[in-house]
Amino acid sequence: MGLTISKKMNAVLHLLLMTVVLICILPVILVICVSFTDEGTLREYGYQFFVRQFSLSSYKFIFQVGEGIVQAYGVTILVTVVGTLLSLLIIAMFAYPLSRKDLKYRNKFMFFLFFTTLFNGGLVSWYLICTQFLHLTNTLWALVLPYVMNGFYVIVLRTFFSQSIPAELIESAKIDGAGELRTFFRIVLPLSLPGLATIAIFAAVGFWNDYFLPLMLITEPRLYNLQYLIYRVMTNIQFLSENSDKLTMAQISYQAPKESARMALAVITIGPIVAVYPWLQKYFIKGLTVGAVKG
């Protein structure tokens, strides 16, 4: 028997959900409004949900201080796309065999995988492997390879495969003469779009927001990604803001837009992720609900 909800309870639930949506959206609107507000107006009136005095000075300042921001955008997009696709391929090819009960040494592989989610070799050993053994310093692969494998994502996708791909389907493909690779690429992956989309969002956000790898492995400005360049821009803004009274007019022609520039950096950073998410939302939600208790 289905659960019925009264009209009053339905209205209460709608009101509650609308409140949650507003709590999530209002900070984003505030950030956008502040980024287009004049710095002097912000100092006088504070943060407001409407633009009292429109100004593009914060965006102009960012592009002046961070001259390579367009190139950093390109590096970030390239790393995010390549890293996400490569990560999906490797994680899926590891998770699918672990979901098969006929895999030899399956429990041992699962133990090694689970062990790495709890313990690691530490920062020093990781750095030595990346620089001395893999020679990743000042290469684009330095921003990709360290994050292509994630034990938690493997466990999530393995659970999805085991609960969503019937063993009878695999047996049927084997009887029809399909090999393991053909079964994986032609049958398993097309049926696993919700799980793959879930992992893709997690991986893409991780690659997009990363600033640790360029901080550790990159010294050439042409290879800076967006997040690391923004970190450097914020450092410059902080320096100019704190020392503006000590600098001559030849060194700085105007006061750095500190607060509005921070919000402009946030807008520049979150734009592409916010634009991409709605296209993957339906798969993301379905992937998260796979394995839920069903009546």
Contacts in CASP RR format, 6 or more apart in sequence:
PFRMAT RR
TARGET T0000
AUTHOR 0000-0000-0000
METHOD contacts of the structure
MODEL  1
MGLTISKKMNAVLHLLLMTVVLICILPVILVICVSFTDEGTLREYGYQFF
VRQFSLSSYKFIFQVGEGIVQAYGVTILVTVVGTLLSLLIIAMFAYPLSR
KDLKYRNKFMFFLFFTTLFNGGLVSWYLICTQFLHLTNTLWALVLPYVMN
GFYVIVLRTFFSQSIPAELIESAKIDGAGELRTFFRIVLPLSLPGLATIA
IFAAVGFWNDYFLPLMLITEPRLYNLQYLIYRVMTNIQFLSENSDKLTMA
QISYQAPKESARMALAVITIGPIVAVYPWLQKYFIKGLTVGAVKG
5 13 0 8 1.000
26 49 0 8 1.000
28 270 0 8 1.000
29 49 0 8 1.000
30 47 0 8 1.000
30 49 0 8 1.000
31 263 0 8 1.000
31 266 0 8 1.000
31 267 0 8 1.000
32 263 0 8 1.000
32 267 0 8 1.000
33 48 0 8 1.000
33 49 0 8 1.000
33 50 0 8 1.000
33 51 0 8 1.000
34 42 0 8 1.000
34 47 0 8 1.000
34 48 0 8 1.000
34 259 0 8 1.000
34 260 0 8 1.000
34 263 0 8 1.000
35 58 0 8 1.000
35 59 0 8 1.000
35 260 0 8 1.000
35 263 0 8 1.000
35 264 0 8 1.000
35 266 0 8 1.000
35 267 0 8 1.000
36 51 0 8 1.000
36 54 0 8 1.000
36 55 0 8 1.000
36 56 0 8 1.000
36 58 0 8 1.000
36 260 0 8 1.000
37 48 0 8 1.000
37 51 0 8 1.000
37 52 0 8 1.000
37 53 0 8 1.000
37 54 0 8 1.000
37 55 0 8 1.000
37 260 0 8 1.000
38 52 0 8 1.000
38 53 0 8 1.000
38 54 0 8 1.000
38 55 0 8 1.000
38 57 0 8 1.000
38 260 0 8 1.000
39 55 0 8 1.000
39 57 0 8 1.000
39 58 0 8 1.000
39 255 0 8 1.000
39 257 0 8 1.000
39 258 0 8 1.000
39 259 0 8 1.000
39 260 0 8 1.000
40 53 0 8 1.000
41 52 0 8 1.000
41 53 0 8 1.000
41 55 0 8 1.000
42 259 0 8 1.000
42 260 0 8 1.000
43 259 0 8 1.000
45 52 0 8 1.000
55 260 0 8 1.000
57 254 0 8 1.000
57 257 0 8 1.000
57 260 0 8 1.000
58 257 0 8 1.000
58 260 0 8 1.000
58 261 0 8 1.000
58 263 0 8 1.000
58 264 0 8 1.000
59 264 0 8 1.000
61 237 0 8 1.000
61 256 0 8 1.000
61 257 0 8 1.000
61 261 0 8 1.000
62 69 0 8 1.000
62 233 0 8 1.000
62 261 0 8 1.000
62 264 0 8 1.000
62 265 0 8 1.000
62 268 0 8 1.000
63 69 0 8 1.000
65 233 0 8 1.000
65 236 0 8 1.000
65 237 0 8 1.000
66 229 0 8 1.000
66 232 0 8 1.000
66 233 0 8 1.000
66 236 0 8 1.000
68 221 0 8 1.000
68 224 0 8 1.000
68 229 0 8 1.000
69 226 0 8 1.000
69 229 0 8 1.000
69 233 0 8 1.000
69 268 0 8 1.000
71 222 0 8 1.000
71 224 0 8 1.000
72 224 0 8 1.000
72 225 0 8 1.000
72 226 0 8 1.000
72 228 0 8 1.000
72 229 0 8 1.000
73 226 0 8 1.000
75 140 0 8 1.000
75 143 0 8 1.000
75 223 0 8 1.000
75 224 0 8 1.000
75 225 0 8 1.000
75 226 0 8 1.000
76 207 0 8 1.000
76 208 0 8 1.000
76 225 0 8 1.000
76 226 0 8 1.000
76 227 0 8 1.000
77 272 0 8 1.000
78 140 0 8 1.000
79 140 0 8 1.000
79 143 0 8 1.000
79 144 0 8 1.000
79 207 0 8 1.000
79 225 0 8 1.000
80 204 0 8 1.000
80 207 0 8 1.000
80 208 0 8 1.000
82 144 0 8 1.000
83 144 0 8 1.000
83 147 0 8 1.000
83 148 0 8 1.000
83 203 0 8 1.000
83 207 0 8 1.000
84 200 0 8 1.000
84 203 0 8 1.000
84 204 0 8 1.000
84 207 0 8 1.000
86 144 0 8 1.000
86 148 0 8 1.000
87 147 0 8 1.000
87 148 0 8 1.000
87 149 0 8 1.000
87 150 0 8 1.000
87 153 0 8 1.000
87 199 0 8 1.000
87 203 0 8 1.000
88 196 0 8 1.000
88 199 0 8 1.000
88 200 0 8 1.000
88 203 0 8 1.000
90 148 0 8 1.000
90 149 0 8 1.000
91 149 0 8 1.000
91 150 0 8 1.000
91 151 0 8 1.000
91 153 0 8 1.000
91 154 0 8 1.000
91 157 0 8 1.000
91 199 0 8 1.000
91 203 0 8 1.000
92 157 0 8 1.000
92 189 0 8 1.000
92 192 0 8 1.000
92 196 0 8 1.000
92 199 0 8 1.000
93 184 0 8 1.000
94 113 0 8 1.000
94 149 0 8 1.000
94 154 0 8 1.000
95 153 0 8 1.000
95 154 0 8 1.000
95 155 0 8 1.000
95 157 0 8 1.000
95 158 0 8 1.000
95 160 0 8 1.000
95 161 0 8 1.000
96 157 0 8 1.000
96 158 0 8 1.000
96 161 0 8 1.000
96 184 0 8 1.000
96 188 0 8 1.000
97 103 0 8 1.000
97 106 0 8 1.000
97 109 0 8 1.000
98 106 0 8 1.000
98 109 0 8 1.000
98 110 0 8 1.000
98 113 0 8 1.000
98 154 0 8 1.000
98 158 0 8 1.000
99 158 0 8 1.000
99 159 0 8 1.000
99 161 0 8 1.000
99 162 0 8 1.000
99 165 0 8 1.000
100 106 0 8 1.000
100 170 0 8 1.000
101 167 0 8 1.000
103 109 0 8 1.000
113 151 0 8 1.000
113 154 0 8 1.000
113 155 0 8 1.000
114 155 0 8 1.000
116 151 0 8 1.000
117 151 0 8 1.000
117 152 0 8 1.000
117 155 0 8 1.000
120 126 0 8 1.000
126 146 0 8 1.000
127 216 0 8 1.000
130 136 0 8 1.000
130 137 0 8 1.000
130 142 0 8 1.000
130 146 0 8 1.000
130 216 0 8 1.000
130 217 0 8 1.000
131 137 0 8 1.000
131 217 0 8 1.000
134 145 0 8 1.000
136 142 0 8 1.000
136 145 0 8 1.000
136 146 0 8 1.000
136 217 0 8 1.000
137 217 0 8 1.000
137 218 0 8 1.000
137 219 0 8 1.000
138 217 0 8 1.000
138 218 0 8 1.000
138 219 0 8 1.000
138 220 0 8 1.000
138 223 0 8 1.000
139 223 0 8 1.000
140 223 0 8 1.000
142 213 0 8 1.000
142 214 0 8 1.000
142 217 0 8 1.000
142 218 0 8 1.000
142 223 0 8 1.000
143 207 0 8 1.000
143 210 0 8 1.000
143 213 0 8 1.000
143 214 0 8 1.000
143 217 0 8 1.000
143 218 0 8 1.000
143 223 0 8 1.000
143 225 0 8 1.000
144 207 0 8 1.000
146 213 0 8 1.000
147 203 0 8 1.000
147 206 0 8 1.000
147 207 0 8 1.000
147 210 0 8 1.000
147 213 0 8 1.000
150 202 0 8 1.000
150 203 0 8 1.000
153 199 0 8 1.000
153 202 0 8 1.000
153 203 0 8 1.000
156 195 0 8 1.000
156 198 0 8 1.000
156 199 0 8 1.000
157 192 0 8 1.000
157 195 0 8 1.000
157 196 0 8 1.000
157 199 0 8 1.000
159 290 0 8 1.000
159 291 0 8 1.000
160 192 0 8 1.000
160 194 0 8 1.000
160 195 0 8 1.000
160 198 0 8 1.000
160 287 0 8 1.000
160 290 0 8 1.000
161 188 0 8 1.000
161 192 0 8 1.000
163 290 0 8 1.000
163 291 0 8 1.000
164 191 0 8 1.000
164 192 0 8 1.000
164 195 0 8 1.000
164 290 0 8 1.000
165 188 0 8 1.000
165 191 0 8 1.000
165 192 0 8 1.000
169 187 0 8 1.000
170 183 0 8 1.000
170 187 0 8 1.000
170 188 0 8 1.000
173 179 0 8 1.000
173 182 0 8 1.000
173 183 0 8 1.000
173 187 0 8 1.000
174 183 0 8 1.000
178 186 0 8 1.000
178 187 0 8 1.000
189 196 0 8 1.000
193 283 0 8 1.000
194 283 0 8 1.000
194 284 0 8 1.000
194 286 0 8 1.000
194 287 0 8 1.000
194 290 0 8 1.000
195 283 0 8 1.000
195 286 0 8 1.000
195 287 0 8 1.000
195 290 0 8 1.000
196 283 0 8 1.000
197 280 0 8 1.000
197 283 0 8 1.000
197 284 0 8 1.000
197 287 0 8 1.000
198 283 0 8 1.000
198 284 0 8 1.000
198 287 0 8 1.000
198 288 0 8 1.000
200 280 0 8 1.000
201 277 0 8 1.000
201 280 0 8 1.000
201 284 0 8 1.000
204 273 0 8 1.000
204 276 0 8 1.000
205 273 0 8 1.000
208 226 0 8 1.000
208 227 0 8 1.000
208 272 0 8 1.000
208 273 0 8 1.000
209 227 0 8 1.000
209 269 0 8 1.000
210 225 0 8 1.000
210 227 0 8 1.000
211 225 0 8 1.000
211 227 0 8 1.000
211 228 0 8 1.000
211 230 0 8 1.000
211 231 0 8 1.000
214 223 0 8 1.000
214 224 0 8 1.000
214 225 0 8 1.000
214 227 0 8 1.000
214 228 0 8 1.000
215 228 0 8 1.000
215 231 0 8 1.000
218 224 0 8 1.000
218 228 0 8 1.000
224 232 0 8 1.000
226 268 0 8 1.000
226 269 0 8 1.000
227 269 0 8 1.000
230 265 0 8 1.000
230 268 0 8 1.000
230 269 0 8 1.000
233 261 0 8 1.000
233 265 0 8 1.000
234 262 0 8 1.000
234 265 0 8 1.000
237 256 0 8 1.000
237 257 0 8 1.000
237 258 0 8 1.000
237 261 0 8 1.000
237 262 0 8 1.000
238 258 0 8 1.000
240 247 0 8 1.000
240 252 0 8 1.000
240 255 0 8 1.000
240 256 0 8 1.000
241 255 0 8 1.000
241 256 0 8 1.000
241 258 0 8 1.000
244 252 0 8 1.000
244 255 0 8 1.000
244 256 0 8 1.000
277 284 0 8 1.000
END
